[in-house]
Amino acid sequence: MLLGSELGKGGAERSISLLSYYLEEAGYNVILGILSGKDRTKYYPTCKNVVFVDPPAHSGIIGKIKAWRYRLKKVKALKKEHNIDICISFLEGPDYVNVLTKGKEKVALSIRGSKMFDKVISGWMGVIRKKILIPFLYKRADAIVCVTQALSDELQKYFHIKPEKLHVIYNFYIVDDILKKASETLTEEETKLFSKPVIITSGRLHVAKEHDKMIRVINKVKATTDCRLMILGDGGLHGQLFSLVESLGMSAYDWNGTYKDADVYFMGFQQNAFKYYEHSSLFALPSSWEGFPNVLAEALICKKPVVTTDCPTGPREILSVENLPAEPITHTIRTKVGTLSPMLDHPTEAIIKTWAEEVEHWLSTDQPSEEDFKAITNRFTLEELLHEWEAIINE
């Protein structure tokens, strides 16, 4: 059984959906349990048996407690009914449910993002999560699978999880599918978007993604290089970001399928982002925290150079930059396929300038070779990483 929070567009939702599908393809009897039925749209293929654990409508603290009790009771019954051998959960909420409903089955947790550096984990509830819930409940798991080595190190250092319980398995990608989607023909209107060099960034419009800082970087770049920024994703910060573009003297445009000249394009959620990657010049990831940023690995699979923050966690491991201190770097490290750059959460004018210089470098230099990209992305293939998941399950 795989246990997740919802079937949405995010990275964890992608990973749990695809893992359920490919484990079933490999011959396992798989059930995908989803704790919330609010978003039933399948953005990715899943196993055949998907069960939604829908609590009754609730409100207030008492209602939330009742909803949690309902989920715990329902999941415990599902585990017993289907005689589950191992239950693997993705994200913190499902992790809690998985551990608290543990019976004879083995319990594995898939840790997708930092617990120490996620700024959303704050206030009194953040203290409870960090000091009580995570240390107490995670120690009861039989195995914990982290998407980066940095997350594994974090769980040992801050939450005192025994190293023998910890495993590292990167996210996997169906490279042929990505490249097939990347080769999809653009419409006539979409083609016009690439009449100038395009820098792409992708992710929900959320504080963690630091799109506002990327907008400021592009504003700096445009002083010397005529280019465009394309933002793929939707979210609550759209209006604020749109206004920022205009306040800096640039033009912004909400893409609706019809071309209009602009400096920054808000593309919304796109079912096939890869066809835009294919025609872009550079991919940028300005995030303040991540788990294993799929968009960064996917850009490299599409053979696009990248400029990324050295945020916790993922970018330094994806770019295979080793022997660095635990703290994020304060200088740039240029590799064959991209640049690991300082954080943008509290940017000085010097940091914005540094980022702008790296963007300009990759816009003006020759593209890296196909071999350079493959040396990085061959580590993220389905075949390799599915074997690692099977080793955890079989053990």
C-alpha positions in Angstrom: 0.0 0.0 0.0 1.1 3.5 -0.8 -0.4 6.3 1.2 -0.5 9.9 0.1 -2.4 13.2 0.8 -4.0 13.9 -2.6 -3.7 13.4 -6.4 -2.4 16.8 -7.4 0.2 18.5 -9.6 3.1 18.5 -7.1 6.3 16.6 -6.9 5.2 14.2 -4.1 2.0 13.5 -5.9 3.9 12.8 -9.1 6.3 10.4 -7.3 3.7 8.4 -5.4 1.4 8.1 -8.5 4.2 6.8 -10.7 5.7 4.6 -8.1 2.3 2.9 -7.6 2.0 2.4 -11.4 5.4 1.0 -12.0 5.4 -1.3 -8.9 2.2 -2.7 -10.2 3.8 -3.1 -13.6 6.6 -5.0 -11.9 4.2 -7.5 -10.5 3.4 -6.2 -7.0 -0.2 -6.1 -5.8 -0.5 -2.3 -5.1 -3.2 -0.2 -3.4 -2.9 3.6 -3.5 -4.6 5.2 -0.5 -5.4 9.0 -0.8 -6.3 10.8 2.4 -8.1 13.7 0.7 -10.6 13.6 -2.1 -10.7 17.3 -2.8 -8.7 16.9 -6.0 -9.5 13.7 -7.7 -8.0 14.7 -11.1 -5.2 12.3 -12.1 -2.3 14.2 -13.5 -0.1 11.1 -13.6 -0.7 7.4 -14.1 -1.4 5.3 -11.0 -2.0 1.7 -10.1 -5.6 0.4 -10.8 -6.7 0.3 -7.2 -7.0 3.8 -5.8 -9.0 4.3 -2.6 -10.0 7.7 -1.3 -10.2 8.1 2.5 -12.7 11.0 2.6 -13.6 12.3 6.0 -17.0 13.9 6.5 -17.1 17.7 6.0 -15.6 19.4 9.1 -14.7 22.8 10.5 -12.9 24.1 13.6 -10.5 22.2 15.8 -13.0 19.6 17.0 -14.0 18.9 13.3 -10.3 18.4 12.4 -9.8 16.0 15.3 -12.8 14.0 14.1 -11.5 14.0 10.5 -8.1 12.6 11.7 -9.8 9.9 13.8 -11.9 9.0 10.8 -8.8 8.7 8.6 -6.9 6.6 11.2 -9.8 4.2 11.6 -10.3 3.9 7.8 -6.6 3.3 7.0 -6.2 0.8 9.7 -9.2 -1.1 8.3 -7.8 -1.0 4.8 -4.5 -2.4 5.9 -6.3 -5.3 7.7 -8.8 -5.9 4.9 -6.1 -6.1 2.2 -3.6 -7.9 4.4 -0.9 -5.3 3.6 2.7 -6.4 3.9 4.3 -2.9 3.7 2.8 0.5 3.7 4.9 3.4 2.2 3.7 6.9 2.9 4.6 10.2 1.2 4.6 13.6 3.1 4.3 14.3 6.8 0.5 13.9 7.3 0.3 10.5 5.6 3.5 9.6 7.5 1.7 10.2 10.8 -1.3 8.1 9.7 1.0 5.3 8.5 2.8 5.0 11.8 -0.2 5.5 14.0 -2.1 2.7 12.2 0.8 0.3 12.2 -0.1 -3.3 12.8 1.8 -6.4 11.6 2.8 -4.7 8.4 6.2 -3.0 7.9 6.0 0.8 7.7 8.2 2.9 5.4 8.2 6.7 5.2 9.3 8.7 2.1 10.7 12.0 3.2 10.3 14.6 0.4 11.5 17.8 1.9 13.4 19.5 4.7 11.8 19.7 8.1 14.4 22.1 9.5 14.5 24.7 6.7 10.8 24.7 5.6 9.7 28.2 6.7 6.0 27.1 6.7 6.8 24.8 9.7 6.7 27.6 12.2 4.8 28.9 15.3 3.6 26.7 18.1 2.5 24.0 15.8 5.9 24.0 14.1 7.5 23.5 17.6 5.1 20.5 18.2 5.9 19.0 14.9 9.7 19.4 15.2 10.1 18.6 18.9 7.4 15.9 19.5 5.6 14.5 16.5 8.5 14.0 14.0 11.1 12.6 16.5 8.6 10.3 18.3 6.6 9.0 15.3 9.5 8.7 12.8 11.5 6.5 15.1 8.7 3.9 15.0 9.0 3.4 11.3 10.8 0.3 10.0 12.5 2.3 7.2 12.8 5.9 6.1 13.5 6.7 2.5 14.9 10.2 1.8 15.0 11.8 -1.7 18.5 13.3 -1.0 21.5 12.5 1.2 21.1 15.9 2.8 17.7 15.0 4.1 19.0 11.8 5.5 21.8 13.7 7.3 19.2 16.2 8.6 17.1 13.4 10.2 20.2 12.0 11.9 21.5 15.3 13.1 18.3 17.0 14.3 15.8 14.2 14.9 18.3 11.5 16.0 17.0 8.8 13.6 19.2 5.7 13.6 21.3 5.6 10.4 20.5 2.0 9.8 16.8 3.0 9.2 17.7 5.6 6.6 17.9 5.1 2.9 18.4 7.5 0.0 16.6 7.0 -3.3 16.4 9.9 -5.8 13.3 10.6 -7.8 13.1 8.7 -11.1 12.0 10.0 -14.6 10.8 8.3 -17.7 13.3 10.0 -20.0 11.8 8.8 -23.3 8.4 10.2 -22.3 9.9 13.6 -21.3 11.8 13.9 -24.6 8.8 12.8 -26.6 6.7 15.6 -24.9 9.6 18.1 -25.4 9.5 17.4 -29.2 5.8 18.3 -29.4 5.2 21.0 -32.0 4.5 24.5 -30.8 1.5 26.5 -32.1 2.2 29.5 -34.2 1.4 31.7 -31.3 3.7 29.8 -28.9 6.5 30.0 -31.4 6.5 33.8 -31.2 7.3 33.5 -27.5 10.8 32.4 -28.4 11.6 35.2 -30.8 14.0 36.3 -28.0 16.0 34.2 -25.5 13.7 32.7 -22.9 14.6 31.9 -19.3 12.1 29.4 -17.7 11.3 28.9 -14.1 8.7 26.4 -12.9 6.8 25.8 -9.7 3.7 26.9 -7.8 3.5 30.6 -7.0 4.4 30.1 -3.4 6.8 31.9 -1.0 9.3 28.9 -1.1 9.9 29.4 -4.9 11.1 33.0 -4.6 9.7 34.1 -8.0 9.8 37.7 -6.9 13.6 37.5 -6.6 13.9 35.9 -10.1 11.9 38.7 -11.5 14.4 41.2 -10.0 17.2 39.1 -11.5 15.6 39.3 -15.0 15.1 43.0 -14.6 18.9 43.3 -14.0 19.7 41.1 -17.0 17.5 43.1 -19.3 19.7 46.1 -18.8 22.3 44.4 -21.1 20.5 41.4 -22.7 17.1 41.4 -24.4 15.4 38.3 -23.0 12.1 37.1 -21.5 11.2 35.2 -18.3 8.5 32.5 -18.5 7.0 31.4 -15.2 5.2 28.0 -15.4 2.8 27.4 -12.5 -0.1 28.9 -10.7 -0.8 29.9 -7.1 -1.9 32.5 -4.6 1.0 35.0 -5.3 0.0 35.6 -8.9 -1.4 39.1 -8.4 1.5 40.2 -6.2 4.1 39.0 -8.7 2.3 40.5 -11.7 2.3 43.9 -9.9 6.0 43.6 -9.1 6.9 43.1 -12.8 5.0 46.3 -13.7 6.4 48.3 -10.7 9.9 47.5 -12.1 9.0 49.0 -15.4 8.7 45.7 -17.3 5.6 44.3 -19.0 3.7 41.2 -17.7 1.2 39.0 -19.6 -1.1 36.2 -18.5 -0.7 33.6 -21.3 -4.0 32.7 -22.9 -2.8 31.1 -26.1 -2.6 34.3 -28.0 0.8 36.0 -28.4 1.5 39.5 -27.0 4.9 41.1 -26.5 6.0 41.1 -22.9 9.0 40.8 -20.6 7.5 38.3 -18.2 4.9 35.6 -19.1 2.7 34.0 -16.5 1.9 30.7 -18.2 -0.2 29.0 -15.4 -0.2 25.3 -15.1 0.8 23.5 -18.3 0.1 19.8 -18.9 3.2 19.7 -21.1 5.9 22.0 -19.8 8.6 20.2 -21.7 7.8 21.6 -25.1 8.6 25.1 -23.6 11.8 23.8 -22.1 12.8 22.5 -25.5 12.8 26.0 -27.0 14.1 27.9 -24.0 17.7 29.0 -23.5 18.1 28.5 -19.7 16.2 27.1 -16.7 16.4 28.9 -13.4 15.5 27.6 -9.9 15.5 30.4 -7.3 13.8 28.4 -4.5 14.6 28.8 -0.8 13.9 25.2 0.1 13.0 22.0 -1.9 13.1 18.3 -1.4 14.3 16.9 -4.7 13.2 19.6 -7.3 11.8 17.6 -10.2 11.8 20.6 -12.5 15.6 21.0 -12.2 16.2 17.4 -13.1 13.7 17.5 -15.9 15.3 20.6 -17.4 18.6 18.8 -17.4 16.9 15.8 -19.1 15.7 18.3 -21.7 19.4 19.3 -22.1 19.0 22.8 -20.8 21.7 24.5 -18.7 20.5 25.6 -15.3 21.1 28.3 -12.7 19.9 27.3 -9.2 20.2 28.3 -5.6 22.1 26.0 -3.3 18.9 25.6 -1.3 18.2 22.7 1.1 17.8 20.2 -0.4 18.6 18.8 -3.9 20.3 21.2 -6.2 23.9 20.4 -5.2 23.2 16.7 -5.4 21.4 16.9 -8.7 24.4 18.9 -10.1 26.7 16.4 -8.4 28.7 19.1 -6.6 30.5 17.4 -3.8 32.7 18.2 -0.7 30.7 21.3 0.2 30.0 22.6 3.8 26.5 21.9 5.2 25.5 25.5 4.9 24.4 27.0 1.6 27.3 28.5 -0.4 27.8 32.2 -0.6 29.6 32.1 -4.0 28.9 30.6 -7.4 30.1 27.1 -8.5 29.9 26.7 -12.2 29.7 23.1 -13.5 29.6 21.8 -17.1 25.7 22.0 -17.2 24.9 24.9 -14.9 25.7 27.0 -11.9 25.1 26.5 -8.2 24.4 30.0 -6.8 23.9 31.8 -3.5 20.4 31.8 -1.9 17.9 34.5 -2.9 15.8 34.6 0.3 17.6 37.7 1.6 19.3 39.0 -1.6 21.7 41.9 -1.6 22.3 43.9 -4.7 25.6 42.0 -5.0 23.8 38.6 -5.1 21.2 39.9 -7.6 24.2 41.0 -9.8 25.9 37.7 -9.4 22.8 35.8 -10.5 22.4 38.2 -13.4 26.0 37.5 -14.5 25.4 33.8 -14.4 22.2 34.1 -16.5 24.1 36.2 -19.0 26.9 33.7 -19.1 24.7 30.8 -20.0 22.8 32.9 -22.5 26.0 33.8 -24.3 28.0 30.6 -24.1 27.8 27.4 -26.2 25.3 24.8 -25.0 26.8 21.9 -23.0 27.3 18.6 -24.8 24.8 15.8 -24.8 27.3 13.7 -22.9 27.7 16.3 -20.2 23.9 16.2 -19.6 23.7 12.4 -19.7 26.5 12.1 -17.1 24.2 13.9 -14.7 20.8 12.5 -15.7 21.6 8.9 -16.1 21.5 8.6 -12.3 17.7 9.3 -12.4 16.4 6.6 -14.7 13.3 4.5 -13.9 15.2 1.2 -14.2 17.9 2.1 -11.7 15.8 3.7 -9.0 12.8 1.2 -9.2 15.3 -1.5 -8.4 16.3 0.4 -5.3 12.6 0.7 -4.2 12.2 -3.0 -4.8 15.2 -3.7 -2.6 13.5 -1.7 0.3 10.2 -3.5 -0.2 11.7 -7.0 -0.4 13.9 -6.4 2.6 
